[in-house]
Amino acid sequence: MRGADDLPPPPVALFPTADSRTRVDDLLTRALIEAGERVLRGPVMPSVDRARLRAELAAFDFAAPRPLEELIAWTLGQLEHGVVHMNHPRYFGLFNPAANFPSQCADRIAGAFNPQLASSGSSPAPVEIEAHVIRAVARRAGLPADSAGHFTTAGSEANYTALVCALTRANAAFGTEGVRAFGGPVAMYTSRECQPAWFKIVHQAGIGRAALRLIDTDGKGCMDAAALAQALAQDRARGVIPVLVSATAGTTPAGMIDPLAECARIARDAGLWYHVDAAWGGAALASARLRPLLAGIELADSVTIDAHKWFATTMGCGMFITRYPRVLSEAFRVSTDFMPSSVAQLDPYLNTVQWSRRFLGLRLFLSLAAAGWDGYGTHVERASELITRIAEQLAARGWSIANDSLLAVLCVIPPPGSAPIRDIVRKVLESGRAWVAATTHEGREVLRICATHGESSLADASELIAALEAAR
Ligand SMILES: Cc1ncc(COP(=O)(O)O)c(C=O)c1O
């Protein structure tokens, strides 16, 4: 059938009427709230039967269309039973938050308008909103007023951006010749407690995995600054060219903070780019009480902070912030005549890894604007307090505390005579009562408990402790 303008009508399944959209939207909203309530009452762990799921998927041959309502119901069922529930208050897990509500609203808005954030010409308002949020976070970190940056898909992209900036600033010919411009092996430095995505970052940046120097820690999980200085001197003597020091503010296993100011001084004295990976710990900037823990972050040349970690936005939403926006513009420069604008130091396609981009920054804009820094301060302090209470209760039951962090993560070792840690973790997960992890901290196996859900309560903590005690 032809429409009035003699074109075939748009497929109604893809572009339904406003009435039909409203009906499905309402249904979806209600179904999501009901599913969320069931999740709270159910196990943290998935119960999906993968063989059955694959069989059901096989039936999707995409030949005959199916009603969207039916598809939404099917999908919600898969999500309800087919994921570890990060939005369960007893998910004490890796740093994947229960997403806050303003950021979920932001996702809806971004999805509906679907602005292209590559350029300020096509998306003047979104580009300005993102730049504003980045400046606000930079100011909060104590970076200079003319600092800039952008939202990234995640912390790994932000850390990768730091390395590209370091290489770009270290050698003017890097952009043209790549690492050959250095005339020798280059290296970057971080602690052996760093987040392992750095291995992939040095690989994809072309400096190679051997270029990642893992500096010893001090026995508590923080980079040993003296060992850093020594490694730099030794490498230089061997003809290696150092380009980047990355300190971690909130290590993944144990929430430890490297000596940020001392690392800054060492990097500065050696003429190196100084990055602080505060992917997770960065949200502590919101709290007047916890913010001093990050002293020294203001000395960084660049910083990574994930909004999708302790700021609890939907995934993935990272930030890269630098005091040297010109280096970003140099690293990601490109020229074309088909883009709607080319504004140096503003247009994201001229300053970032990505080209087409989603309006990610709206998530943190709405969250920050709705809660204010004080609201976020309460959020992070509450998590820190909850972990302190769990630590006290476990210590009273004979568990030992293996880390010393206020960043809402606890590494514990069960009392002597308990089952091996991995068995305890397995049993807790099988029970569905809570989610915790086994990891290694300073060479020792530990059980890791992290407050990632903004609404976890003391009752949830008691249930976790009961599950741990029953499993050991
Ligand atoms: C300290 C640190 N840096 C970087 C990352 C990587 O961030 P993303 O998972 O957002 O890529 C993580 C992830 O846990 C992290 O804890």
The ligand as an ORCA input file, in Angstrom:
! r2SCAN-3c Opt
* xyz 0 1
  C      40.437      2.014     39.634
  C      39.748      1.607     38.363
  N      40.172      2.108     37.191
  C      39.594      1.783     36.021
  C      38.558      0.897     35.976
  C      37.953      0.542     34.656
  O      36.785      1.246     34.554
  P      35.597      0.794     33.567
  O      35.140     -0.523     34.077
  O      34.614      1.884     33.762
  O      36.171      0.741     32.205
  C      38.061      0.344     37.175
  C      36.950     -0.624     37.149
  O      36.631     -1.255     38.108
  C      38.662      0.711     38.393
  O      38.247      0.202     39.568
*
